[in-house]
């Protein structure tokens, strides 16, 4: 019964789970129900890590920088690689087939490098700008939003390239997966940040859907790389929206 959960945990994080706990490819294809839960667990770990870092270091600059690194490391750099590949492809001004070929290239081009640099700088600046009592709820929401955003394209978009692990998940994706994931994000945001949390969550869902539409126009759907880019975009929007929506003096 828990094989899909362990399969999602193993796929989305660097946590090494015994293979027998994860099951086969069928369990991976049925793991969509657990993506948001894994995102919430990552958020809890990141919030605890940030608390420890802020308690032992002066200011928020170094803790924020280390947290950005930790957010990348927890997924083994899986999603950040998708950002670079997607940026290189979409900014190449080439046809659909050429863009799909560029995404398969393991090398990082100029556009990918520039996009990654901007992404990391903005994440760091947004984290460092959060008022103290808002850090833990926003950090809790950030990985959750990213993993929720992985589910929406699987449900709403066609797969642009045949084959691969994403095909398995796409074949099992149903509207209920998207509703469940989005509901967990909205409920969690409401619980930890009240009405402002709902605004942040709504902006994340809107940005995810708009990026999905953009991907469909560019390559006809999603790929594993655009899923990674979607995850990172959702995390970025969460942090930017939190800085803009939350009071600068803190939540109290």
N, C-alpha and C positions, 0 to 999 in steps of 0.2 A: 504493500500500500504506500510506503514512503519512498519507494524507488524513484518515482518522478521528482520528489523533492531533492534527494541526494544527487540525482542526475543534473538537476538545475544548479545545485550548489557547486558541483564539480565543473560544470560547463562555464558558469559565470564568474567563478573565483579561482584563486590558486590553491584553495583548500583541497588536499589530496584525500579523496574518499575511496575506501576499498571498492574495487570494481564490482564485487558481488552485491554491494549495497545499491549501486546505480542501475543495475539491470542492463538490458540491451538497447538497441536503437529505438525500440518501441517505447521504452520508458522515457528516453530523451524527447521523443515526439510528443509525449503526454505531460511534459514538465512545464508547460506554459502557465498552468495554474499557480506555480510556485515562483515564477520570476519576480513578482512584486514582493513576495515574502522574503526571498533572498536579498532583494534590494533593501528591505527594511532591516534585515540582520546586518548587512554591510553598514548601513547608516548608524545603527546602534554601536557597532565596533568603532566607526570613525568618530562618533560623538564622544565615546569614552577616551579614545586616543587623544582627541583634541583637549579634553579636560585635563588629562595628565600632562600634556605638553604645555598648556597655558599655566598649569600649577607649578611647573618647574623652570619656566623660561620667562624672562621679562618681555612685556608687550605681546603683540599678536602677529608680528611680521614673520618671525621664524616658525612659530607653530603653524601659521597659514601655509607657508612654503612647504613644510614637511607634510602637511595634510594633503596638499595637491599631489605630492609624490606618492603618498599612501593610497590615494584614490586610484591612481594609475596602476600601482603595484598590485592592488587587491584583485584586479582582473587580469593580471599578467600582461598589461599593455594591449589587450585584445581590441578594445574600443578605440584607443588612441591611434592605432594603426589604421583603422577604418576611416578616421578623420583625414589622415594624410592621403590615403588612396583616393577617397572621394573628392577631395579638393583638387588633386592633380588631374583627375578625370573631368570633373565638371568645369574647371577653369581652362581646359585645353581648347575649347571651342571646336571640338571634333564631332564626328557623327556618333551615333549610339554604339555601334560595334567597336569603334576605336576606343571609346570611353570605357567600355567593358574590358577591353584588352589592357588599357592603362591600369585599371583597378587590380588586375592580376599580377602586375609588375611589382616585385618586392622592393624596388628602389623608391626612395622618396625624392620627388622633384621640388622645384623652387616654390610652387604654389602650396604644396603640401607642407613644406617646412615653414613658410610664412604663416599659414593657417594654424599650425600647431603652436607656433610661438605666440600668436595672438590669443589663442584659446587659453594657454597656460598662464599668460600674463593677466588676462581678465579674471580668470578663476582666482588667482592669487590675490589680486587687488580687491575683488569682491569679498573674499573670505576675511581679508585684513580689515575691511571696512565695516564688518558686522558689529553691532553693539554687543557687549559682553553677554547679556542674558538671552540674546537671540541666537548665539552661535550654536548651541547644542540642538535646538529644534530645526534650524535651517540645515545643519550638517546631517541630521537624521533624515530629513526629507530629500536631500540631494541625490544620494544613490538610489533611493526608492523611485524618485522621478525618472532617473535614467533607465532603470529596469522595467518600469511601466511603459516607457516609450519604446522599448524593444518589442513589446507585444502588439502595439497598435498597427505598425506596418504589416506584420505577419497576418493580421486579420483583414486589413482594408486594401492591401496592394497585391498585385500579382508578382511572382518571382521572376526577375528579369533574366536570370541565367539558370539553365537546367542543371540538376545535380547539386551535391553538397549537403551539409548538415541542415542548412536553412530550409531545404526542400522538405525534410522530414517534419519539422515544426510547422511549416506552412500548410502541409497537407492536413494537419490536425487542428489548425487554428479555427476557432469559431467566434462569433460575436460575443458570446458569454465570457470568453477569456479577456477581451478588451474591457467589457463592463466590470468584471471583477477586479482587474488591475487598476482601472481608473477609480473605482469606488474606494479601494484601499488607500490610494493616494489622497483622494478628497477627504476621506474620514480622518486619516492621520494628520493631514494639514489642518483640518478644523480643530482637532484635539490639541495640537501643540501650538498653533498660532491663531486660533479663532478665525474671525472673518478674513483677516489679512492672509491667512494660510490658504483659504479658498481662492482668493484672487491669484496667489502665486501658483497654485495647482492648475487653475483654469488657464493661465498664461502658458504653462508648460504643455498642457494638452493641445492648446491651439497651435503653438509653435511646432509640436510634433506632427500634427495633421497637415500644416502648411508645408513643412519640409517633405512630408510624404508625397504631397501633390507635386512639389518641385521635382522630386526624384522620378515620379511617374512621367512627367513631361520630358525629362532628360533621357532616361534609359528605359522607360516603360514599366517601371516597378521598383523593387528593392533588391539589394544584394546583401551579402554578409558585411561588406564594407559600409554600405549606407546604414545598415542597422547599427554598427559601431558609432558612426557619425551621429545618428539619431540619439543614441544614449548620451553621448558627450554634449550634444546640443541641449538636451533636456536638463542635464546637470548645470550647464552654463546659464540657461534661462532661469532656473531655480535661484541661483546665486544672485544674478543681476536683479531679478524681480524682488528678491528679499531686501536688497540694499535700497531699492526705490520705494518699496511699499511699507517697510517697517519703519517706525519712528527712530530717528537717529539718537535720541536720548535713551533708548532701551524700551523694553516691553512694559515695565512697571509704571 
